[in-house]
């Protein structure tokens, strides 16, 4: 394999890993959000909320497996540093995901007196997993600094990510439900919107401050002018979402899809900003993707597997969402 191939393969794998994490944040983000919100719903609405994510939630975690799998195989040096630094929050996240999985299955067959316990367990598991992911994001931004300032920042980002997942979860419910629950979801979305905006603002301020390299990338001329559309469009999306939520629900439910689409656009804009900030480093300011990558021969073999696996996951995802499109129906376990 020639040098050109060895240079572009790490970039390709970084792109696929980033795409997997973005898909995970959107797809598993909304079902984590529904789990966060279920603790504030009436017993009558909890079954509807579970039914709205039932066909999708387990498969959504495939994107996390794909992203971490690429990190392990394509960037083993980075994997050693990142997962060692994040060992505790990763363990906590996995405990939360396990609680969610157990609760989701057990509530289906539990007797009436135990159903609330499993609902609360699903709610708690969702909060634990989401908060741990936000904490890990905060630690990544500050370069795995477990000092007082770094830990407080990470705890704050964990709280803001809870709001971000609650926002996209509420928007999913606006899309998939009707009547009383849809109106409640609109109220939830409005409450979560500005907590999400706070998180975006804090990350946008902190990221260039913790790295002189990132500060220069954003604020040197003419970069500052070329990059201005990212914060401008993101701010406009938040404002547009607030104005839209004030006017929902509309007659005929014509715009029920739009809050979810806007939230996805916000996620994409934030991802763009972070990708630009950290590239080409996979461990912030310490290890580039080329330094962390496996040997070109190994990347070539992994690439063949990725070419097979990624389209299969995309096709399955598209097929499942097409089959179960439309408003949620009554939850049944026949």
Protein Blocks (a to p, Z undefined) as FASTA:
>chain_A
ZZklmmmmmmmmmmmmmmmmmmmmmmmmmmmmmmmmmmmccfklmmmmmmmmmmmmmmmm
mmmmmmmmmmmmmmmmlmmmmmmmmmmmmmmmmmmmmmmmmmmmmmmmgcfklmmmmmmm
mmmmmmmmmmmmmmmmmmmmnoopabfklmmmmmmmmmmmmmmmmmmmmmmmmmmmghjl
lmmmmmmmmmmmmmmmmmmmmmmmmmmmmpmklmmmmmpcfklmmmmmmmmmmmmmmmmm
mmmmmmpccehilmmmmmmmmmmmmmmmmmmmmmmmmpccfbghkbcfklmpccfklmmm
mmmmmmmmmmmmmmmmmmmmmmmgcjddddddZZ
